Amino acid sequence: MRRLPTAYTRVLCGLIAAGTLTVAAPAAADVVTDWNALTIQFINAAGRPPGAAPSIDIAAVHVAIHDAVQAYQHRFRTYGPSIPNAAGSPIAAVAAAAHDVLVSRFQIPSVNAALIAQVDTAYTTYLAGKGLAINNPGVAVGQQAAHNIIVNRAGDGFFPSNPETFTGSTEPGQWRPTPPAFAPMATPWLGEVTPFVLRDRDGVLNEAGPPSLNSGLYAKDFNEVKAWGRRTGSLRTPQQTTMALFFSGNFLVIFNGVLRTVATARLADIGDSARLFALASVSVADTEINVWNNKRTYNFWRPSTAILNAADDGNARTEPDAAWLPLINDPPYPDYTSGANGVSGSTMRTLENFFGDDAWTYSVSTTATENGQPIANRTYGSFSGLADDVVDARILLGIHFRTADVVSRRQAKQVADQVFAHAFQPVD
């Protein structure tokens, strides 16, 4: 198991606490970070199924925000049709774009009238707080940007009308519902949703899939998670347990918080901030579509199932343990590949691509607790260092084999590279 990263002493101000809208320092990019924070709050309140579905909502919001800003700046290529003759306030345009996309998303799969009313209230309150009238010409610009992405995503396969119920298989190596909930796979249709940028929803790498049950790699993965990821009697140090639990929190909250921290500290132009969030959110969405395609295609079992049923895997180097439990309960979907590493890998690679440098010091907060107490922020000196920890964390939590983490991160980096190369490019 890799050593934990060394803590750095420089902690940045401006970190927005998870689940709250607290802008710590004035900056030109504040309207984008404001509406990112509001978007995360509202999407969490929407009660989307566990898994990757919320990433599609977030990407749609930030595509609209980016296109609304570029109606004024004309610095970066838009995702949808250009919006001519933009007038009024760009701040009003961003707020209107985010509002309209959120209202549209909260009518899928059924109308969430109470939440839509909360979005309406937040929108009018936000405009008033900025001294902007509801009829500011910028509102029409944002509404058009929202309309463009709403039309673009119509019929994309998100929340199909007759979703399947998938419970896997009891064959060796195959995922099946795990305790305590024994829930069917969450959003099994997500791997068939149309990506935002990627042309091939089946993946960006021709991976061979998870290791065969009789292979040495499988035995190595098996015995690692068995020793390090068990709930009691693990080889984890207390520090490793805390790190693992840190990354058991809400990943969309954690990593959008990272984006807000970095944008607030390093960007002074609304166009740059809008582009960063568009690149990151689209990369996460397309990565998670790819991840869910892998999960549904390979349907590989979780370590908890594998360890219980090791006598049936045909591998003499693995042994069953009927009492084994992971540190946290398994999420309700297959192991291969890792959704958490899809989010972390694509987000941190986008930051590295955007700034052209991996080295930077920043602080990260989590929604998770340990023994009922909040877990302290973690400080990193590179973007990749955080992604490294997520690979280890999912093993230490006992919910993933290492191959699922490593492959997911590799694919996430390739998705982020493709999005960065082909979307939201400078006009010149």
N, C-alpha and C positions, 0 to 999 in steps of 0.2 A: 504494500500500500504506500503510495507516494506521501512524502511529508507535507504537512500543512504549510501554506505560504506564510512567509514572514510578514508580520503586521507592519504597516508604515505609519509614521507619526503624523503626516499631514492629512488632516480631515477637512474636507471642503464644507463650507457653509452653503446654504441654499438647498440642502436635501429636503425634499418634500416627503413628509411622513406618509407612510402607506395608508391609503383609505381616507386621507384628508386633503382639502384643497388649501394649501398654505404656501403662497408664493413669497419666498424669503427675501428676494432682492429684485428691484425693478430692472427690467431688461426689455429690449425690443422684441424678444421672442416670447414674452410672457403669455400672450394670448394663445399661442400654440401649446405651451406647457399647461396652461390653465385648462384648456379643453381636452387635453390628454387626460389630466387628472379627473375631470368630470366624467369623461367617457369611461374610464376604468371603473369609477364608482357606480355609474348607472348600469354598466354591463354586468358587474358583480351582483347588483340588485335584481337584475333580470332573471337570475336563477337558471342560466344556461346549463346544459348537462355537463358533468365533469369531462375534462379533456380539452380539446383544441378548438372547439367551435367558436368561442369568443374572439379568437384571433382574426377570424374573418370579419367580424363586426368592426374591430379596431382598425384593420387595414382599410376598410371602406371609408371610415371617418377620416383617416389621415390622407387618403388619396384626394378626397374632396377638399380638405383644408389646403393641401399643396396646390391644387389646381386653382382654388380661389385666390391664393396669394399671387400666383404667377399670372393671373389676369391683370395684375397691376405691374409686376416687375419684369416679366418676359425674360427671365434669366435662365430658367430651366424648362425643359420640355414637359408639357402636361401629360397626364395619363389619358384624359378624355379630350373632347373637342376644346379648342381654345375659346375663350370668352371675350368678345371684342368690346371696346368702349367702356371698360370698367371705370366706375365713378364711385365716390363716397369713401367710406372708411374701410381699409383692409381688416381692421379689427372686427367690424360688423360683419364683413364677408366671412371671416373664419368662424365666428360664432354661429352664423346662419347655416354655413355648410355643415358644421358638426351637428347642430340641432336637427336639421332636416334628415340627415343620414340616420341619426339615432332614432328619430321617430319612425322612419321607414323600417329600420332593423327590428324595432320592438313590435312590429306587426307580423313578424315571422317567429314561430309558426302560427301564433294567434295574437290578436290585439291585446297588448298589455296597457290598458287605458290608464291605470293608476300611475305606472311608471312614465308613460308619455306625458301625463300632466306634470310630473316632477321635472321632466326635461324642459317643458314649456316654461315653467316657473323659473328654473335656473337660467334659461336663455334670456328672458325679459329682465330678470334681475341683473344679469351680467351686463347687458347693454346699458341699462340705467346706471349701473355703477361706473361705467366708462363714459358717461355723459352722452350716450348715443340714443337716438330715437329709433323706434321700431321701423320707421319708414326711411331710414338712412339708405341712400342708393347702394351702399355696399351690401346690404341685405340681399338685394336682387342678384348680385354677383355670386354670393355664397349659395343662394338657392339654385342657381344654374349649375354651379359646380356639383352640388349634391344631386341634382336631377341627373346629371351625366353619369355619375357612378351608379346611381340606383338603376338606371336603364341598362347600363353595362352588365350589372350583376343579376339582372332578372333571368330566371331560369338556369342559374348556375349549379343547381343541385343541393343548395343549402336548405336543410330541413325538408326533405322530400315528403310528399303527401301521404305516402304509405311506406314508412321506414320499416326495414326488417328488424326482427329481434334475433340477435346472434348470441348463442351460448357456447360456441366452440365445439370441442370434441373431447372424448375421454381417451383417445388414442395417446400412446406415449409421445411426449414432445409437444402436444397440442394444448393450447390454452383452454381453460374452462373457468366458470365463475369461482371466485375465491372467497373465503370467510373474511369478516363475519356476515357481510350482506348477501353474498352469493348473487350479485347483480349481473345481468347480461351486459355485453359490451356496450359502452357509451358511444353514441354517434357512430355506428359502424359504417354509415354512408359517407363519412367525411372524406375518405380517400378518393371518392369519385367527384368531389366538388371541383369546379373549374378553377385552376390556379389564376392568379392575377398576372403573373409574368411568365412563369415556366410554361413551355409548350408541351412538355411530357409529364403528365401527372403520375406516371409510373416510377418516377425517380430520376435523379441526376447521375447516379452511378449504377453500373451494372454489377451490383453486389450479388454474391452467391447466396445470400440469406443467412440465417443463423447457423452456427456450426452443427454438424451432424452429431447425433447423440453418442455415437461410439468413438468420437474423435478426442484427441488429446486436448485440443482447445476447449471443447465443451467441458471436459473434466476439470481443467484449470479454472474456467469461469465458475463452475459449480462449486468447487471446493473453496474458492476465494469468498464468494458471497455466503456460503454456509458458515465459514469461520468468522467473517467480519460483520455480517449483516443480521445475525440472530438477535432476538430481543433480549435474551439473558445469556450470560456466559460468553459474550462476544470478545474478540481480540481488540475491539475499539478502545482507544484511550478516551477519557472524559472530554478532551478537546475535540476529538474526532466525532464523538456523539453530538456535541453541541453544533459542530459544523454541519453534520448531516441533517440534524433537525432544522437548522437555519434554512436549508434548501428543501424542506418539506412544506414551506409556505406557498402562498398563491403566486405562481410564477409570473403571471401577467402583471400583478401588482409590483412584484420585486423588480422585474426588468423594465417596465415602463417607468418605475421610480429611478432606475439607473439612467435611463434616457433623459428624464427631466433634470436630474442632477448635472449631467454632462452638458446639456443644452444651456441651462441657466448659467453655468460657470464659463462656458467656452464660446458661446455664440451670441452675437449682438445684433443679428439681422433676422427678421421674421422669415424671410425666404429660405435662409440656411436651416433654421430650425424646422420649418415645415417640410423641407426636403429630407432632413435626417429622420424625422418621424415617419415619413412616407416610405423611405427606403427600409427602415427597420421593421415597420409593421407589415409591409408586403412580404419581406423576406421571412418573417415569422409565419405568416399565414401560408405561404407556399411551402415552407418547410413542413409545417404541421399537416398539410394535405398529403405531402409525401410520406410523412411518418405514419399517418393513419392508413395510407395505402399499403405500406409495409406490414402494419399490424394485422390488417384484414387478410392480406395475401399469405403471410407466413404463419400467422396464428400460433406463435411460439409461447410455450408455457412460462409462467412466472416461477422464480426460484422456490417459492413456498410449495407450489405443486410439484416441482421437479424433485425437491428434497424429500417430500413425503412419498413419492412414487419412484425413487431411484432404483429400486429392485427391478423395475420394468424397462429401464432405459438401455439395457444391453451393454453397459459400460462398466467394466470391472473396477474402474478407478473411482466410482461414485458409490456412496452408501446412503441408505435412507435414514431419516430421523423423524419418527412420528411426532415428536414433541416440538419440532422446530417451528418458530414463528418469526416473521420479519420485525424489525424495529417499529415500523408503522404498518398499517393495513395496506394491502395492495390496492392500487387504483383499478377500476373495472374495465380493463382492456389488456390485450396481450403485451408481452415483454418487448418484442423486436419490431421497430426500433423505439428509442426512448423519446417521448414527447418533451420531457423537461430539457434534455440536451438539445432538442430541436429549437426550443425557445432561446436557451442560453447561447448555443453555438451561433445561431443566425444573428441575434442581437449584438453580441460582442464582436463578431466578424464585421458587421455593418459599421460599428464604431471605429474599428481598426481601418477599414477601407475609407471611411468618410474623412478621418483626420490624418490618414497616411502614416500612422504611428501607433504602435501597440502600447507604449509606455505612457502611463498617466495615472495619477493617484486620485482615488475617489472613495466615497463611503457608500455602503449599501445597507438598507434596512429590510426586515422581513416581517411577515404577518404571523410567523410561527412562534410557538412558545416551548419552553422546556420546564417540566414540572410545574406548569401553570404560570410561569413567569416569563415576561418578554425576553427575547434573546437580543443581546447587544449587537449594534451595528458591526459590520465587518469592513475593513479597509483593504484595498488592493492597489498595487502599483502598476498593473497592466490590465488591459481588457481580457487577454487570453487567460490570465491567472484565475479570474472568476470562473470562466468556462472550464478550466482544469478541475476546479473544486466540484463542480456539478457532476462531472464524470464519476469522481470518487464518491460523492454524497449518495448517489442513487444505489451504489453497491453497499455502502455503510448502512443505508436504510433498509437493506435486505429486499428491495423490490425489483432490482434489475441485475442481469448478468452484464459483465464488462463489455462484451462484444456489442450488445444493444446500445450502450452508451457511446462507445467509440465510433461505431458506424454512424449513429445519428449525428454526432458532432461533425464528422467528416462531411456528411451530406449537407448539413446545415451551412457549413462554410461554403460549399460549392453553390448552394442556392443563393446565399448572400452575395457571392461573387457575380453570379449571373444577373441578379437583380441590379446590382451596382453598375454593371457593364451595359445594361440595356434599358433601364428605366430612370426617369427623372434626370436625364443627362443635361449638362449645360447646353444652352442654345448654340453657342459658338463652338 
